Amino acid sequence: MLPEIPEGVAWSILLLPIGSMLAILLFTRANPRLSGYVTIGSIGLAFLFSLWVLDSVIQSDGHALPFQSHEWLTLNVPAGQDLVVNLGLRIDGLSAIMLIVVTSVSLLVQIYSQGYMAGDGGYSRYFAYMSLFTTAMLGLIMVDSILILFVFWELVGLSSYLLIGFWFQKPSAAKAAMKAFIVTRLGDVGFMLAIILIWVKTGTFDIAEIQALAVAGILSVNVLTVFGLGMFAGAVGKSAQFPLHVWLPDAMEGPTPVSALIHAATMVVAGVYLIARMFPIYEVADDARMTIAVVGGVTALMAALLALVVVDIKRVMAYSTISQLGYMMLALGMGGYVAAIFHLLTHAFFKALLFLGSGSVNHATNTFDMRKMGGLRKFMPWTYATFLVAALSLAGVFPFAGFWSKDEILGDAWRDQQALFWIALGVVFLTAFYMFRAILLTFEGEYQGGEEPEEDGHGGDPSRPHESPWVMVAPLAVLAVPAALIGFANINGGVEHLLAGALPAATEERLNVFEFSWGIALGSSAVAIAGIVGAYLFYGAKVLSAEAVRTTFKPVHTLLERKYFLDDLYEGVFVGKLLQGSAAVLAWFDTNIVDGVANGVAGTLRFGGSSLRLLQTGQVQFYGLVAFAGILLTGGLVFLLNPL
């Protein structure tokens, strides 16, 4: 065992990536390759320190390490309590696990990016943005103040905007970045209002103090319900839950390593982390907790159905991410705190592997369209083997990592809400089906020729697909290990023990304890295998016709293909008609009323000034005449008003 980690070393985990960003901007921008090395070195060191943090937290049984919070800002509030903002670290079982997830996945993504982004004109800028993105997520999971957490929360949103729109010269990328930024801001309004509410009621932003007040019953259930729903609104935006999920598929316009980092270890898991961090609140506020469960279940099913019809392999992964995030929210809503974070842990590795594998096949074919791939298994054996491991893990096939975390969620659902259990079990079938549909279309059959390189020269020769360079394959091989094996980390309750220690004692006592069920394990495995066999019958053996199903259920297929018409509703009605119509009315009001009044007053003054100017002749005799006329006029008025 290592000695307990010093507070300064813990702070350096947060400061190292921001230091690499500043080094790139100030010193290495003109040397792209060095910029990549600086980023990899800083995040690699942060990963090593995170392992030290994990060791220290294990020694403390998952309880928070004794770090001090430091007063950062005090604002005097007239006739009220002063607003005090403290800055400190909360390192416990939950944040230690998240640190390992963020730093390890980010490190492998940066290494992979050395090959994927080679030759790009914005190479140094890319690594500066990635450093900022990693900093934002690390800050979000480490701080002990909900207000400072919100600052890093918004920094995550800014970083994602910069990376999704990295190729800003492409209109689709610029539009996707703006869409992600605006949609996630809608949820953030609720989060911000929740923070204001809790400060008004408690006078503190300290997460541990808020949890203690909630558990002790000092805060009313109504206050906690509104507070919990406000935080969940923010999580709905960041973690792409229905109905604010629409930004995530479009975020695929960014570079593939960005997609891997967003979907596996940073932005989209921020919402799940937030709900888990404030889990004691939802243990008290049952209505807010059940809202989370229902929204999570709907999201999981809705997104899994959409993944059945898309042909872009990255968008399949995007809808898969939305579905799995819904799975995690469903678990949290049913009290499955450990199951949700355990699934977040396993999901991070196999989903990063799937996205990087998608980038690898794109590197060989210049396309993400699975209809233009096929037969890549013989050309890209390493990519195929690692992609298969990740797909089996995502499908929940024994003994891969996803099997263990998925079954914990199913077990919690069976005990708490059986209606949601059947939805979750249906998602298991759909997940296995769409993942092996993707594998069969991409790696099996005959190669369909790919796509020609873009006009700017990016891309290789698609007529001769080949395995990606080692700098891209090595991260795939490394990720395949936890994607297959990390599920065993909770066999003896290791993950559960760490996570339970992060909760207040009263909440820990009520925590659901996972009990392995052979019935659920065998049933869910059978459902997953049925999904794999179903995909093979349609896209492998082709004894069943996908085209016939599309024709028979054309209205359903159209509904899925148009993404439930939500983009049409948001962009066509809300933006295209309501917002633009409101803008037109406001523009008319501004032009005709506001400007009209201002122009009218100015015109009146201008007319008066022009008229009075005529009286300024410069002739003394004229001024005398005017003065004499004034005297006569004044005398006449006096006589009329006061006759003799």
Secondary structure, 3 states (H helix, E strand, C coil): CCCCCCHHHHHHHHHHHHHHHHHHHHHHCCCHHHHHHHHHHHHHHHHHHHHHHHHHHHHCCCCCCCCCCEEEEEECCCCCCCEEEEECECCCHHHHHHHHHHHHHHHHHHHHHHHHCCCCCCHHHHHHHHHHHHHHHHHHHHECEHHHHHHHHHHHHHHHHHHHCCCCCCHHHHHHHHHHHHHHHHHHHHHHHHHHHHHHHHCCCEHHHHHHHHHCCCCCHHHHHHHHHHHHHHHHHHCCCCCCCCHHHHHHHCCHHHHHHHHHCCHHHHHHHHHHHCHHHHHHCHHHHHHHHHHHHHHHHHHHHHCCCCCEHHHHHHHHHHHHHHHHHHHHHCCCHHHHHHHHHHHHHHHHHHHHHHHHHHHHHCCCEHHHCCCCCCCCHHHHHHHHHHHHHHHCCCCCHHHHHHHHHHHHHHHHCHHHHHHHHHHHHHHHHHHHHHHHHHHCCCCCCCCCCCCCCCCCCCCCCCCCCHHHHHHHHHHHHHHHHHHHHHCCCHHHHHHHHCCCHHHHHCCCCCCCCHHHHHHHHHHHHHHHHHHHHHHCCCCCCHHHHHHHCHHHHHHHHCHHHHHHHHHHHHHHHHHHHHHHHHHHHHHHHHHHHHHHHHHHHHHHHHHHHCCCCCCHHHHHHHHHHHHHHHHHHHHHHCCC
